[in-house]
Amino acid sequence: MDQPNPFTADYRRDIRAGLRDIAPVVVAAIPISLLFGAVAAAKGLSPLEVTIMSALVFAGGAQFAAIETWIHPAPILTLAFATLLINARHVLMGASLSPKVHMSRVQKFLSFFFLTDEAWALSERRALDRPVTGAYWVAMGIVLWANWTFFSSLGAILGSFLGDPARIGADFAFTALFIGLVAGFGRSRVTLVTVGVSAGVAALVHHFIGAPWHVASGAIAGIAAAYRAAPEEVRS
């Protein structure tokens, strides 16, 4: 009698875990992606162009920033610089997550295309007590990518019929979700100091300077705070 393959069982279990963990994010992303598609269509992009943009860029904050300043012809250098500032945090998130994801260097390089704030937070939380396998990561990434691409395309098609999600608070869905994810990291001194300093600096920079500088500023301040708050033996 053939014995069950434990590798296959683990692989399937990790896929199910990834799908389960990313499900709330997928639901929260729907009104945001619909809104992006509608705004992009109002700026003159066709549904096909919105689909291609979402599929190749897959960065909600950067895409919204690009659409906000979209004119014809598009200011390529301005858009590229704003996107660089907004997505600079991905370098830090990737550096933090890379040692915890069980994949080869080439696999990480390719699969980190799916890196998002929510996927990073979920993986960091999972890494506290369980391995972050390639199956878990790819299951989360592909589903969220497909969801964002499909519903932003649908938003571009529906256009003006959607209305403004801010009227019912749907624009706050991602923010509320991410607050919940961060809360799942626990209440250790290092976590509280890091989150508090990062949020405070980001809020101040956004108020006095404006977007997108608050993103990079909050990330850098959070790293510095985490280093200072960490025990001496960890820093050395």
Accessible surface in RSA format (square Angstrom, percent):
REM  Atomic radii and reference values for relative SASA: ProtOr
REM  Chains: A
REM  Algorithm: Lee & Richards
REM  Probe-radius: 1.40
REM  Slices: 20
REM RES _ NUM      All-atoms   Total-Side   Main-Chain    Non-polar    All polar
REM                ABS   REL    ABS   REL    ABS   REL    ABS   REL    ABS   REL
RES MET A   1   230.12 119.2 151.93 100.5  78.19 186.2 127.58 108.5 102.54 135.8
RES ASP A   2   136.90  95.9 117.95 117.4  18.95  44.8  37.97  89.4  98.93  98.7
RES GLN A   3   152.12  85.1 128.58  94.0  23.54  56.0  57.47 122.3  94.64  71.8
RES PRO A   4   114.07  83.1  94.10  85.8  19.97  72.6 105.94  87.5   8.13  50.5
RES ASN A   5    86.07  59.4  72.98  70.5  13.09  31.5  26.14  62.9  59.93  57.9
RES PRO A   6    99.10  72.2  92.96  84.7   6.14  22.3  99.10  81.8   0.00   0.0
RES PHE A   7   149.94  75.0 146.04  90.5   3.91  10.2 149.33  90.5   0.62   1.8
RES THR A   8    43.89  31.2  42.52  43.1   1.37   3.3  27.84  37.4  16.05  24.3
RES ALA A   9    49.72  45.7  41.26  63.7   8.46  19.2  47.67  67.1   2.05   5.4
RES ASP A  10    58.59  41.0  58.59  58.3   0.00   0.0  15.29  36.0  43.30  43.2
RES TYR A  11   109.04  50.9 104.77  59.6   4.27  11.1  66.26  49.8  42.77  52.7
RES ARG A  12   145.30  61.0 143.87  73.3   1.43   3.4  35.29  48.2 110.01  66.7
RES ARG A  13   127.50  53.5 126.89  64.7   0.61   1.4  52.72  72.0  74.78  45.3
RES ASP A  14    14.04   9.8  14.04  14.0   0.00   0.0   0.00   0.0  14.04  14.0
RES ILE A  15    50.66  28.8  50.66  37.7   0.00   0.0  50.66  36.5   0.00   0.0
RES ARG A  16   143.80  60.4 139.21  71.0   4.59  10.9  68.67  93.8  75.13  45.5
RES ALA A  17     5.58   5.1   5.30   8.2   0.28   0.6   5.30   7.5   0.28   0.8
RES GLY A  18     0.00   0.0   0.00   N/A   0.00   0.0   0.00   0.0   0.00   0.0
RES LEU A  19    75.17  41.9  69.90  50.0   5.27  13.3  70.45  49.5   4.73  12.7
RES ARG A  20   140.14  58.8 125.80  64.1  14.34  34.1  78.28 107.0  61.86  37.5
RES ASP A  21    29.46  20.6  20.68  20.6   8.77  20.7   6.36  15.0  23.09  23.0
RES ILE A  22     1.10   0.6   1.10   0.8   0.00   0.0   1.10   0.8   0.00   0.0
RES ALA A  23    47.97  44.1  43.45  67.1   4.52  10.3  47.82  67.3   0.15   0.4
RES PRO A  24    72.78  53.0  61.99  56.5  10.78  39.2  69.41  57.3   3.36  20.9
RES VAL A  25     0.84   0.6   0.84   0.8   0.00   0.0   0.84   0.7   0.00   0.0
RES VAL A  26    24.91  16.4  24.91  22.5   0.00   0.0  24.91  21.6   0.00   0.0
RES VAL A  27   100.00  65.8  97.36  88.1   2.64   6.4  97.36  84.6   2.64   7.2
RES ALA A  28    14.31  13.2   9.06  14.0   5.25  11.9  14.31  20.1   0.00   0.0
RES ALA A  29     0.70   0.6   0.70   1.1   0.00   0.0   0.70   1.0   0.00   0.0
RES ILE A  30    49.13  28.0  49.13  36.6   0.00   0.0  49.13  35.4   0.00   0.0
RES PRO A  31    32.39  23.6  30.59  27.9   1.80   6.5  32.37  26.7   0.02   0.1
RES ILE A  32    17.77  10.1  17.77  13.2   0.00   0.0  17.77  12.8   0.00   0.0
RES SER A  33     0.00   0.0   0.00   0.0   0.00   0.0   0.00   0.0   0.00   0.0
RES LEU A  34    30.90  17.2  30.90  22.1   0.00   0.0  30.90  21.7   0.00   0.0
RES LEU A  35    35.67  19.9  35.10  25.1   0.57   1.4  35.60  25.0   0.07   0.2
RES PHE A  36     0.00   0.0   0.00   0.0   0.00   0.0   0.00   0.0   0.00   0.0
RES GLY A  37     0.00   0.0   0.00   N/A   0.00   0.0   0.00   0.0   0.00   0.0
RES ALA A  38    15.63  14.4  11.56  17.8   4.06   9.2  11.84  16.7   3.78  10.0
RES VAL A  39    39.55  26.0  36.95  33.4   2.61   6.3  39.48  34.3   0.08   0.2
RES ALA A  40     0.00   0.0   0.00   0.0   0.00   0.0   0.00   0.0   0.00   0.0
RES ALA A  41    29.60  27.2  14.21  21.9  15.39  35.0  14.52  20.5  15.08  39.9
RES ALA A  42    91.99  84.6  47.88  73.9  44.11 100.3  60.65  85.4  31.34  83.0
RES LYS A  43    76.03  37.1  62.81  38.5  13.22  31.5  35.10  31.6  40.92  43.6
RES GLY A  44    53.76  66.3   0.00   N/A  53.76  66.3  28.78  79.0  24.98  55.9
RES LEU A  45    13.89   7.7   8.48   6.1   5.42  13.6   8.82   6.2   5.08  13.7
RES SER A  46    46.78  39.5  40.58  54.2   6.20  14.3  41.43  88.2   5.35   7.5
RES PRO A  47    57.77  42.1  57.48  52.4   0.28   1.0  57.77  47.7   0.00   0.0
RES LEU A  48   122.70  68.3 116.84  83.6   5.86  14.7 120.46  84.6   2.24   6.0
RES GLU A  49    89.12  51.2  84.71  64.1   4.40  10.5  32.17  62.2  56.94  46.5
RES VAL A  50     0.00   0.0   0.00   0.0   0.00   0.0   0.00   0.0   0.00   0.0
RES THR A  51    42.62  30.3  42.62  43.2   0.00   0.0  35.75  48.0   6.87  10.4
RES ILE A  52    84.03  47.8  81.69  60.9   2.33   5.6  84.03  60.5   0.00   0.0
RES MET A  53    31.79  16.5  25.89  17.1   5.90  14.0  30.01  25.5   1.78   2.4
RES SER A  54     0.00   0.0   0.00   0.0   0.00   0.0   0.00   0.0   0.00   0.0
RES ALA A  55    21.36  19.6  18.10  27.9   3.26   7.4  18.10  25.5   3.26   8.6
RES LEU A  56   128.09  71.3 111.71  79.9  16.38  41.2 112.17  78.8  15.92  42.8
RES VAL A  57    63.24  41.6  46.21  41.8  17.03  41.0  50.54  43.9  12.70  34.5
RES PHE A  58    12.49   6.2   7.23   4.5   5.26  13.7   7.38   4.5   5.10  14.6
RES ALA A  59    13.30  12.2   5.17   8.0   8.12  18.5  13.16  18.5   0.14   0.4
RES GLY A  60    26.51  32.7   0.00   N/A  26.51  32.7  12.94  35.5  13.57  30.4
RES GLY A  61    42.53  52.4   0.00   N/A  42.53  52.4  28.06  77.0  14.47  32.4
RES ALA A  62     1.43   1.3   0.00   0.0   1.43   3.2   0.35   0.5   1.07   2.8
RES GLN A  63     0.79   0.4   0.09   0.1   0.70   1.7   0.79   1.7   0.00   0.0
RES PHE A  64    46.07  23.1  45.89  28.4   0.19   0.5  45.95  27.9   0.12   0.4
RES ALA A  65    28.82  26.5  17.75  27.4  11.07  25.2  25.66  36.1   3.16   8.4
RES ALA A  66     9.87   9.1   7.97  12.3   1.89   4.3   9.48  13.4   0.39   1.0
RES ILE A  67     0.00   0.0   0.00   0.0   0.00   0.0   0.00   0.0   0.00   0.0
RES GLU A  68   114.64  65.8  97.22  73.6  17.41  41.5  35.60  68.9  79.03  64.5
RES THR A  69    67.57  48.1  57.46  58.3  10.11  24.1  63.17  84.8   4.40   6.7
RES TRP A  70    52.65  21.1  47.11  22.8   5.55  13.0  47.09  25.1   5.57   9.0
RES ILE A  71   105.53  60.1 100.55  74.9   4.98  12.0 105.53  76.0   0.00   0.0
RES HIS A  72   135.85  74.2 104.65  72.7  31.20  79.8  81.65  84.1  54.20  63.1
RES PRO A  73   120.13  87.6 109.58  99.9  10.56  38.4 116.33  96.0   3.80  23.6
RES ALA A  74    25.63  23.6  10.35  16.0  15.28  34.8  10.35  14.6  15.28  40.5
RES PRO A  75    38.40  28.0  25.58  23.3  12.81  46.6  38.40  31.7   0.00   0.0
RES ILE A  76   120.51  68.6 115.85  86.3   4.66  11.2 115.98  83.5   4.53  12.3
RES LEU A  77   155.50  86.6 148.99 106.6   6.51  16.4 149.41 104.9   6.09  16.4
RES THR A  78    79.13  56.3  72.21  73.2   6.92  16.5  47.44  63.7  31.69  47.9
RES LEU A  79    17.63   9.8  16.94  12.1   0.69   1.7  17.26  12.1   0.37   1.0
RES ALA A  80    56.27  51.7  42.66  65.8  13.60  30.9  51.21  72.1   5.05  13.4
RES PHE A  81   104.29  52.2 100.40  62.2   3.90  10.1 103.97  63.0   0.33   0.9
RES ALA A  82    22.68  20.9  21.91  33.8   0.77   1.7  22.64  31.9   0.04   0.1
RES THR A  83    40.58  28.9  40.54  41.1   0.04   0.1  30.61  41.1   9.97  15.1
RES LEU A  84   118.48  66.0 112.99  80.8   5.49  13.8 118.12  83.0   0.36   1.0
RES LEU A  85    23.87  13.3  23.73  17.0   0.13   0.3  23.87  16.8   0.00   0.0
RES ILE A  86    15.25   8.7  15.25  11.4   0.00   0.0  15.25  11.0   0.00   0.0
RES ASN A  87    35.21  24.3  30.59  29.6   4.62  11.1  14.89  35.8  20.32  19.6
RES ALA A  88    35.22  32.4  29.25  45.1   5.97  13.6  32.41  45.6   2.82   7.5
RES ARG A  89    48.95  20.6  48.05  24.5   0.90   2.1  23.94  32.7  25.01  15.2
RES HIS A  90    39.95  21.8  35.92  25.0   4.04  10.3  22.99  23.7  16.97  19.7
RES VAL A  91   110.57  72.8 101.21  91.6   9.36  22.6 108.43  94.2   2.14   5.8
RES LEU A  92    64.27  35.8  58.46  41.8   5.81  14.6  59.46  41.8   4.80  12.9
RES MET A  93    17.23   8.9  15.74  10.4   1.49   3.5  11.90  10.1   5.34   7.1
RES GLY A  94    11.49  14.2   0.00   N/A  11.49  14.2  10.78  29.6   0.71   1.6
RES ALA A  95    71.90  66.1  47.62  73.5  24.28  55.2  57.75  81.3  14.14  37.5
RES SER A  96    43.25  36.5  28.99  38.7  14.25  32.8  30.45  64.8  12.80  17.9
RES LEU A  97     0.00   0.0   0.00   0.0   0.00   0.0   0.00   0.0   0.00   0.0
RES SER A  98    35.23  29.8  35.23  47.0   0.00   0.0  15.54  33.1  19.70  27.6
RES PRO A  99   104.97  76.5  68.47  62.4  36.50 132.7  78.03  64.4  26.94 167.4
RES LYS A 100    76.98  37.6  69.19  42.5   7.79  18.5  53.12  47.8  23.86  25.4
RES VAL A 101     3.72   2.5   0.00   0.0   3.72   9.0   0.00   0.0   3.72  10.1
RES HIS A 102   115.13  62.9  90.89  63.2  24.24  62.0  62.62  64.5  52.51  61.1
RES MET A 103    30.40  15.7   9.01   6.0  21.39  50.9  11.24   9.6  19.16  25.4
RES SER A 104    59.16  50.0  44.39  59.2  14.76  34.0  50.58 107.7   8.57  12.0
RES ARG A 105   210.04  88.2 199.09 101.5  10.95  26.1  77.79 106.3 132.25  80.2
RES VAL A 106   102.66  67.6 100.55  91.0   2.12   5.1 102.45  89.0   0.22   0.6
RES GLN A 107    97.10  54.3  94.25  68.9   2.85   6.8  28.11  59.8  69.00  52.3
RES LYS A 108    39.67  19.4  39.38  24.2   0.29   0.7  12.28  11.1  27.39  29.2
RES PHE A 109   167.26  83.7 145.51  90.1  21.75  56.6 153.58  93.1  13.69  39.2
RES LEU A 110   117.91  65.7 106.63  76.3  11.28  28.4 109.70  77.0   8.21  22.1
RES SER A 111    11.26   9.5   8.29  11.1   2.97   6.8  11.26  24.0   0.00   0.0
RES PHE A 112    38.07  19.0  27.72  17.2  10.35  26.9  28.55  17.3   9.52  27.2
RES PHE A 113    90.14  45.1  70.23  43.5  19.91  51.8  80.86  49.0   9.28  26.6
RES PHE A 114    33.51  16.8  32.96  20.4   0.55   1.4  32.96  20.0   0.55   1.6
RES LEU A 115     9.22   5.1   6.58   4.7   2.64   6.6   6.58   4.6   2.64   7.1
RES THR A 116    18.38  13.1  16.65  16.9   1.73   4.1  18.38  24.7   0.00   0.0
RES ASP A 117    36.88  25.8  34.74  34.6   2.14   5.1   4.49  10.6  32.39  32.3
RES GLU A 118    17.19   9.9  17.19  13.0   0.00   0.0   0.00   0.0  17.19  14.0
RES ALA A 119     1.14   1.1   1.14   1.8   0.00   0.0   1.14   1.6   0.00   0.0
RES TRP A 120    54.10  21.7  54.10  26.2   0.00   0.0  54.10  28.8   0.00   0.0
RES ALA A 121     1.05   1.0   0.00   0.0   1.05   2.4   0.08   0.1   0.97   2.6
RES LEU A 122     4.53   2.5   2.81   2.0   1.73   4.3   2.81   2.0   1.73   4.6
RES SER A 123     0.00   0.0   0.00   0.0   0.00   0.0   0.00   0.0   0.00   0.0
RES GLU A 124    13.05   7.5  12.02   9.1   1.02   2.4   3.12   6.0   9.93   8.1
RES ARG A 125    85.68  36.0  81.93  41.8   3.75   8.9  22.49  30.7  63.19  38.3
RES ARG A 126    16.72   7.0  14.55   7.4   2.17   5.2   3.99   5.5  12.73   7.7
RES ALA A 127    31.56  29.0   7.08  10.9  24.48  55.7   7.76  10.9  23.81  63.1
RES LEU A 128   120.41  67.1  85.78  61.4  34.63  87.1  89.48  62.8  30.93  83.2
RES ASP A 129   110.11  77.1  72.96  72.6  37.15  87.8  43.09 101.4  67.02  66.8
RES ARG A 130   115.94  48.7 108.23  55.2   7.71  18.4  47.93  65.5  68.01  41.2
RES PRO A 131    70.68  51.5  62.86  57.3   7.82  28.4  69.99  57.8   0.68   4.2
RES VAL A 132     0.24   0.2   0.00   0.0   0.24   0.6   0.00   0.0   0.24   0.6
RES THR A 133    29.76  21.2  29.76  30.2   0.00   0.0  29.76  40.0   0.00   0.0
RES GLY A 134    16.23  20.0   0.00   N/A  16.23  20.0  12.74  35.0   3.48   7.8
RES ALA A 135    15.21  14.0   3.19   4.9  12.01  27.3   8.82  12.4   6.39  16.9
RES TYR A 136     0.21   0.1   0.21   0.1   0.00   0.0   0.00   0.0   0.21   0.3
RES TRP A 137     1.02   0.4   0.71   0.3   0.31   0.7   0.71   0.4   0.31   0.5
RES VAL A 138    51.73  34.0  51.73  46.8   0.00   0.0  51.73  44.9   0.00   0.0
RES ALA A 139    12.96  11.9   2.60   4.0  10.36  23.6  12.30  17.3   0.66   1.7
RES MET A 140     0.23   0.1   0.07   0.0   0.16   0.4   0.15   0.1   0.08   0.1
RES GLY A 141     1.63   2.0   0.00   N/A   1.63   2.0   1.63   4.5   0.00   0.0
RES ILE A 142    81.09  46.1  81.09  60.4   0.00   0.0  81.09  58.4   0.00   0.0
RES VAL A 143    51.42  33.8  47.47  43.0   3.95   9.5  50.30  43.7   1.11   3.0
RES LEU A 144     7.25   4.0   7.25   5.2   0.00   0.0   7.25   5.1   0.00   0.0
RES TRP A 145    74.68  30.0  74.68  36.1   0.00   0.0  74.62  39.8   0.07   0.1
RES ALA A 146    43.43  39.9  39.34  60.7   4.09   9.3  41.09  57.9   2.34   6.2
RES ASN A 147    14.34   9.9   7.87   7.6   6.47  15.6   9.75  23.5   4.59   4.4
RES TRP A 148    10.34   4.1  10.34   5.0   0.00   0.0  10.33   5.5   0.01   0.0
RES THR A 149    16.46  11.7  16.46  16.7   0.00   0.0  16.46  22.1   0.00   0.0
RES PHE A 150   120.92  60.5 115.61  71.6   5.31  13.8 120.21  72.9   0.71   2.0
RES PHE A 151    44.00  22.0  44.00  27.3   0.00   0.0  44.00  26.7   0.00   0.0
RES SER A 152     0.00   0.0   0.00   0.0   0.00   0.0   0.00   0.0   0.00   0.0
RES SER A 153    16.38  13.8  16.38  21.9   0.00   0.0  15.83  33.7   0.55   0.8
RES LEU A 154    55.35  30.8  53.95  38.6   1.40   3.5  54.95  38.6   0.41   1.1
RES GLY A 155     0.00   0.0   0.00   N/A   0.00   0.0   0.00   0.0   0.00   0.0
RES ALA A 156     8.03   7.4   0.00   0.0   8.03  18.3   0.00   0.0   8.03  21.3
RES ILE A 157   112.61  64.1  88.50  65.9  24.11  58.1  91.10  65.6  21.51  58.4
RES LEU A 158    65.75  36.6  63.05  45.1   2.71   6.8  64.12  45.0   1.63   4.4
RES GLY A 159    13.11  16.2   0.00   N/A  13.11  16.2  12.03  33.0   1.07   2.4
RES SER A 160   110.24  93.2  73.06  97.5  37.19  85.7  58.96 125.6  51.28  71.8
RES PHE A 161   178.40  89.3 143.12  88.6  35.28  91.8 149.06  90.4  29.34  84.0
RES LEU A 162    52.61  29.3  26.59  19.0  26.01  65.4  29.11  20.4  23.50  63.2
RES GLY A 163    40.94  50.5   0.00   N/A  40.94  50.5  31.16  85.5   9.77  21.9
RES ASP A 164    71.67  50.2  65.99  65.7   5.68  13.4  28.13  66.2  43.54  43.4
RES PRO A 165    18.62  13.6  13.17  12.0   5.45  19.8  18.37  15.2   0.25   1.6
RES ALA A 166    49.06  45.1  31.51  48.6  17.56  39.9  31.71  44.7  17.35  46.0
RES ARG A 167   178.22  74.8 137.68  70.2  40.54  96.5  71.07  97.1 107.15  64.9
RES ILE A 168   143.00  81.4 105.76  78.8  37.25  89.8 115.73  83.3  27.27  74.0
RES GLY A 169    39.20  48.3   0.00   N/A  39.20  48.3  27.76  76.2  11.45  25.6
RES ALA A 170    17.82  16.4   9.55  14.7   8.27  18.8  17.82  25.1   0.00   0.0
RES ASP A 171    68.87  48.2  53.10  52.8  15.77  37.3  13.17  31.0  55.69  55.5
RES PHE A 172   109.88  55.0 108.27  67.1   1.61   4.2 109.88  66.6   0.00   0.0
RES ALA A 173    28.60  26.3  16.50  25.5  12.09  27.5  26.13  36.8   2.47   6.5
RES PHE A 174    46.94  23.5  46.01  28.5   0.93   2.4  46.22  28.0   0.72   2.0
RES THR A 175    66.99  47.6  60.78  61.6   6.21  14.8  38.38  51.5  28.61  43.3
RES ALA A 176    46.35  42.6  35.86  55.3  10.49  23.9  37.27  52.5   9.08  24.0
RES LEU A 177    33.88  18.9  26.50  19.0   7.38  18.5  33.23  23.3   0.65   1.7
RES PHE A 178    58.98  29.5  58.98  36.5   0.00   0.0  58.98  35.8   0.00   0.0
RES ILE A 179   105.10  59.8 101.86  75.9   3.24   7.8 104.10  75.0   1.00   2.7
RES GLY A 180    41.37  51.0   0.00   N/A  41.37  51.0  32.78  89.9   8.60  19.3
RES LEU A 181    13.13   7.3  11.96   8.6   1.17   3.0  12.05   8.5   1.09   2.9
RES VAL A 182    30.48  20.1  29.83  27.0   0.65   1.6  29.83  25.9   0.65   1.8
RES ALA A 183    70.36  64.7  46.14  71.2  24.22  55.1  56.88  80.1  13.48  35.7
RES GLY A 184    37.43  46.2   0.00   N/A  37.43  46.2  19.71  54.1  17.72  39.7
RES PHE A 185    49.48  24.8  31.76  19.7  17.73  46.1  32.33  19.6  17.16  49.1
RES GLY A 186    34.62  42.7   0.00   N/A  34.62  42.7  30.43  83.5   4.20   9.4
RES ARG A 187   211.97  89.0 187.21  95.4  24.76  58.9  59.61  81.5 152.36  92.3
RES SER A 188    62.30  52.6  49.42  66.0  12.88  29.7  53.28 113.5   9.02  12.6
RES ARG A 189   161.09  67.6 148.27  75.6  12.82  30.5  72.05  98.5  89.04  54.0
RES VAL A 190    47.88  31.5  47.78  43.3   0.10   0.2  47.78  41.5   0.10   0.3
RES THR A 191    28.70  20.4  24.82  25.2   3.88   9.2  12.17  16.4  16.53  25.0
RES LEU A 192   103.56  57.7  94.74  67.8   8.83  22.2  95.51  67.1   8.05  21.7
RES VAL A 193    52.90  34.8  46.40  42.0   6.50  15.7  52.83  45.9   0.07   0.2
RES THR A 194    33.08  23.5  33.08  33.5   0.00   0.0  32.37  43.5   0.70   1.1
RES VAL A 195    65.27  42.9  60.94  55.2   4.33  10.4  65.05  56.5   0.22   0.6
RES GLY A 196    42.58  52.5   0.00   N/A  42.58  52.5  33.73  92.6   8.85  19.8
RES VAL A 197    59.87  39.4  52.95  47.9   6.92  16.7  59.24  51.5   0.63   1.7
RES SER A 198    29.63  25.0  29.58  39.5   0.05   0.1   8.89  18.9  20.73  29.0
RES ALA A 199    58.53  53.8  46.82  72.3  11.71  26.6  54.57  76.9   3.95  10.5
RES GLY A 200    32.70  40.3   0.00   N/A  32.70  40.3  31.91  87.6   0.79   1.8
RES VAL A 201    46.18  30.4  45.35  41.1   0.82   2.0  45.82  39.8   0.35   1.0
RES ALA A 202    22.65  20.8  22.23  34.3   0.42   1.0  22.50  31.7   0.15   0.4
RES ALA A 203    63.15  58.1  49.46  76.3  13.69  31.1  58.25  82.0   4.90  13.0
RES LEU A 204   108.06  60.2 107.14  76.7   0.91   2.3 107.81  75.7   0.25   0.7
RES VAL A 205    23.14  15.2  21.18  19.2   1.96   4.7  23.14  20.1   0.00   0.0
RES HIS A 206    95.37  52.1  89.23  62.0   6.14  15.7  51.64  53.2  43.72  50.9
RES HIS A 207   139.07  76.0 110.44  76.8  28.63  73.2  67.33  69.4  71.74  83.5
RES PHE A 208   153.09  76.6 117.79  73.0  35.30  91.9 121.34  73.6  31.75  90.9
RES ILE A 209   120.32  68.5  86.17  64.2  34.15  82.3  91.38  65.8  28.94  78.5
RES GLY A 210    18.78  23.2   0.00   N/A  18.78  23.2  18.71  51.3   0.07   0.1
RES ALA A 211    67.34  61.9  38.79  59.9  28.55  64.9  38.88  54.8  28.46  75.4
RES PRO A 212    23.61  17.2  23.54  21.5   0.06   0.2  23.61  19.5   0.00   0.0
RES TRP A 213   109.82  44.1 109.38  52.9   0.44   1.0  87.73  46.8  22.09  35.8
RES HIS A 214    43.71  23.9  43.69  30.4   0.02   0.0  23.79  24.5  19.92  23.2
RES VAL A 215    34.81  22.9  25.90  23.4   8.91  21.5  31.40  27.3   3.41   9.2
RES ALA A 216    18.70  17.2  17.09  26.4   1.61   3.7  18.70  26.3   0.00   0.0
RES SER A 217    32.53  27.5  24.94  33.3   7.59  17.5  11.39  24.3  21.13  29.6
RES GLY A 218     2.71   3.3   0.00   N/A   2.71   3.3   2.71   7.4   0.00   0.0
RES ALA A 219    24.42  22.5  11.21  17.3  13.21  30.1  21.05  29.6   3.38   9.0
RES ILE A 220   113.11  64.4 112.28  83.6   0.83   2.0 112.47  81.0   0.64   1.8
RES ALA A 221    17.44  16.0   9.84  15.2   7.60  17.3  16.50  23.2   0.95   2.5
RES GLY A 222     4.63   5.7   0.00   N/A   4.63   5.7   4.63  12.7   0.00   0.0
RES ILE A 223    85.74  48.8  81.07  60.4   4.67  11.2  84.19  60.6   1.55   4.2
RES ALA A 224    54.43  50.0  47.19  72.8   7.23  16.4  54.13  76.2   0.29   0.8
RES ALA A 225    10.67   9.8   3.01   4.7   7.65  17.4  10.09  14.2   0.58   1.5
RES ALA A 226    30.79  28.3  28.87  44.6   1.92   4.4  29.29  41.2   1.50   4.0
RES TYR A 227   123.07  57.5 116.85  66.5   6.22  16.2  85.37  64.2  37.70  46.5
RES ARG A 228   167.20  70.2 154.18  78.6  13.01  31.0  52.85  72.2 114.35  69.3
RES ALA A 229     7.07   6.5   1.83   2.8   5.25  11.9   3.99   5.6   3.09   8.2
RES ALA A 230    14.69  13.5  11.06  17.1   3.63   8.3  11.06  15.6   3.63   9.6
RES PRO A 231    65.07  47.4  52.77  48.1  12.29  44.7  65.07  53.7   0.00   0.0
RES GLU A 232   113.76  65.3 108.36  82.0   5.40  12.9  58.61 113.4  55.15  45.0
RES GLU A 233   131.76  75.6 110.68  83.7  21.08  50.2  62.23 120.4  69.53  56.8
RES VAL A 234   102.05  67.2  77.39  70.1  24.66  59.4  83.44  72.5  18.62  50.5
RES ARG A 235    68.11  28.6  42.32  21.6  25.78  61.4   8.66  11.8  59.45  36.0
RES SER A 236   113.39  95.8  49.72  66.4  63.67 146.7  72.33 154.0  41.06  57.5
END  Absolute sums over single chains surface
CHAIN  1 A    13479.0      11184.2       2294.8       9759.2       3719.8
END  Absolute sums over all chains
TOTAL         13479.0      11184.2       2294.8       9759.2       3719.8
